[in-house]
Amino acid sequence: MPFANDLIDSNRERLDEQGVARLQSRFLFEPAAVMALLRSRIVGQDAVLAQVEAMLKVVKVD
């Protein structure tokens, strides 16, 4: 069974071959970079940071 990322890449390649325009995300940030900044500035709030990280990932994928 292929991984979800493999299926997504396959679909993107197929759409590129067909000349279908791909939508760009409205959000131009990397969740890992945002979380690194937050973790460097916020201490003792691991549970909240985990929730923020999960939310950022959902927002990023639109």
C-alpha positions as CSV (number, residue, x, y, z in Angstrom):
1,M,0.0,0.0,0.0
2,P,1.6,3.3,-1.0
3,F,2.0,6.1,1.4
4,A,-0.2,9.2,1.1
5,N,2.7,11.3,0.1
6,D,3.5,9.0,-2.8
7,L,-0.1,9.2,-4.0
8,I,0.0,13.0,-3.7
9,D,3.2,13.2,-5.7
10,S,1.8,10.8,-8.3
11,N,-1.3,12.9,-8.7
12,R,0.7,16.1,-9.0
13,E,2.9,14.6,-11.7
14,R,-0.2,13.4,-13.6
15,L,-1.8,16.8,-13.4
16,D,1.4,18.5,-14.6
17,E,1.5,16.2,-17.6
18,Q,-2.1,17.1,-18.4
19,G,-1.4,20.8,-18.1
20,V,-3.8,21.4,-15.2
21,A,-2.8,24.4,-13.2
22,R,-2.0,23.6,-9.6
23,L,-3.4,25.8,-6.8
24,Q,-0.8,27.3,-4.5
25,S,-1.4,27.4,-0.8
26,R,-2.4,30.8,0.6
27,F,-0.2,30.3,3.5
28,L,3.5,30.8,2.9
29,F,5.1,29.4,6.1
30,E,6.7,26.2,7.2
31,P,5.2,24.8,10.4
32,A,8.6,23.5,11.6
33,A,10.2,26.9,11.3
34,V,7.3,28.5,13.2
35,M,7.4,25.9,15.9
36,A,11.2,26.3,16.3
37,L,10.7,30.0,17.0
38,L,7.8,29.4,19.4
39,R,9.7,26.7,21.3
40,S,12.7,29.0,21.6
41,R,10.5,31.7,23.2
42,I,7.9,29.7,25.2
43,V,8.9,27.6,28.1
44,G,6.9,25.1,30.1
45,Q,3.9,24.9,27.7
46,D,4.6,21.7,25.8
47,A,0.9,20.6,25.6
48,V,-0.1,23.9,24.2
49,L,2.7,24.0,21.7
50,A,1.8,20.5,20.5
51,Q,-1.8,21.8,19.9
52,V,-0.5,24.8,18.1
53,E,1.7,22.7,15.9
54,A,-1.2,20.4,15.0
55,M,-3.3,23.4,14.1
56,L,-0.5,24.9,12.0
57,K,-0.2,21.7,10.0
58,V,-3.9,21.7,9.3
59,V,-3.8,25.3,8.2
60,K,-0.8,24.7,5.9
61,V,-2.5,21.9,4.0
62,D,-5.6,24.2,3.6
